[in-house]
């Protein structure tokens, strides 16, 4: 018995000691752990040519029940090898401990980089008590070819030259290949590939990577972006072959015609092959493979249908009778292959610093109807832009045609069509490769028997940015609108810019970007995407607008709106695509978008890189002012105001009416005020003062000319002009509440809660109402179910957002960028997660439940992976009570703003809440990091 008692005492002592030891371990553990590491906004990017990349991370709490977690310092290690990083050796850069709460945009300050090199990094932080966190997981990036002299390769292609007189493209999508021998299997081999036109890379028969339609769309008058591929795993000792497949696509796009580049797809590629995985500047490669005249070429069975121009984007045709065995393997017989042709285009070679295109969301048909004319009508169930795969059978030489349509009553829309020529096996599979279609219905012609549902598949294709946000609320119509806007946005984002429509034009309109960019930011990780698009705008600056046939030598660059190179700060209305009409709000995106990126990401570099472009644009507008007001300039498609409002087609949109002049002047003032804010951030006070003064003087001038004192409206008293005036803040401050009240009346009374604006006017309207917290007015417009409204689209069977408020006007796209602006409101309005204008980047943010009643919306919830961490909000109204669940990420602070009449008995179970008092009609509370459950009642 005594022995048992002693054992019990000993065990109890060990247990208590263990508990005490565990408590001690917990006590010394940091409250946060860094993760979600990014380099230039990207996860482990390959081929960067940025000499001072920026590193970012977010923090995770080690105790999710705790509050007040902070970062007080960080230490970054960058190593030349993964092994060195594991040993905590930052031989490339050791930042040392830096006292800072900054987690975003930390500029690299280590040793100069070497081309084609792997760099490994990680970060540790100190928490609010100075305790050191574990290291983040190892991350990496690889450098590209950092100097022009690093490129030893030549541009190559074929002797096929595009003939614009043909109905369909005359160029086959060609293969180019190079065979070579290696002594041993290599440890490291990256190939850098830049092409004009799309490309795919194969090594020993295997496609490298999951990217599709690479590279991202680029202004090929000036630039080609290269993509880095790791090919070492597919190389072997002995004979090897690299094959590059070129797709015609953008290589024949009219606005990109230049004398030194042929109108045919071309490529430049270079691979340095090393025996060892870890290399140093002194390492000697076993072999360098470069594109040159020694490469062999052969035409593939694939060819572009159409001519890659508006309404003639076409599709692809595959001729199975032209298939070549082993075209991408070492077993290929190259005796019938031709020598590649070398070319000398004057293009800047730079890295593709954006996510690639990828295939998403397999789409399966929901029905097939056999029609009396022997054709088959396939319903894919949803309108989408992307790829299709269709299995076919028939006789050799039969051509099976696929016609794509957005409309149930039409076999084909916008000439979207593809085809498959059956080979000797009598069967085959059509699959997109270098083009894509857009539509919901597929009409199949030329098949002798009905296909099965399993014979047909589709995929949406888009840039591979990551989703950031989820949202749901108690209103089914609002959920439908939110989800349909997101689906539409994704289908517009092929190639690293937002197109107006994927089926007809594929142009990157600046005006449309106002309707999409903040929707993008609040729902996806778009920073790299928009940074790339801003580089596109810098590339196109200095060239005027372009509406016409650039293959017509009597037109191209000869007269107004023909793409003349002016070098005076002018901007075309689209980038990187040049083509298309617009107005001041189209080019003016170069001011607005960098500012929105800065507000969202805290990124000052995007302001600095685009500052000279902004100056040039505003100087160009100055050339077109008289009496401190902007006057009409350019050609018939250069001074558009609002676009595609209800009934716009009947009224006539491209006009010289006073309301267009007024709206464009308001937008110029908005540009000036925004540019002044940018200048203040960059400490460029001279420009800031100049633009602030110009904005005030011009505001006074247009207010004096266009203000209607009888009812506190402007110009034609329209919704768009009222929104434009408020956006530009053109009125004396004492009139602002009266003009907002007049806008409220325009929405609720004159138009009975319906929207009455288009793309640009709508983007202005929603920006004004979101910033003013007028969720009630936005809800009134988004809750309608008759014309014009989003609910009207739903009632008419829409699966994507339309180009116009009307359904069946000729030439009207049913998948378009026009009305996507509510997508931002669902997050910063309904969910209440707002950026703090005084603290860009979300380390401090605002939470404000929407100005809605419980009968309008009972509850809403959202999660957003902000640049500073995961923010969650969920609110519910029950009678007079409002309950909120708010998750504030570590190292962040939330400012909760409640309506003054809704602050009775405010409680937070955590007690980590600080009353900041009344300001601007709201009672504000400061919330530290952690999970808060807050309840309050109406007074």
Order of alpha helices (4+ residues) and beta strands (2+ residues): alpha-beta-beta-beta-alpha-beta-beta-beta-beta-beta-beta-beta-beta-beta-beta-beta-beta-beta-beta-beta-beta-beta-beta-beta-beta-beta-beta-beta-beta-beta-beta-beta-beta-alpha-alpha-alpha-alpha-alpha-alpha-alpha-beta-beta-alpha-alpha-alpha-beta-beta-alpha-alpha-alpha-alpha-alpha-alpha-beta-beta-beta-beta-beta-beta-beta-beta-beta-beta
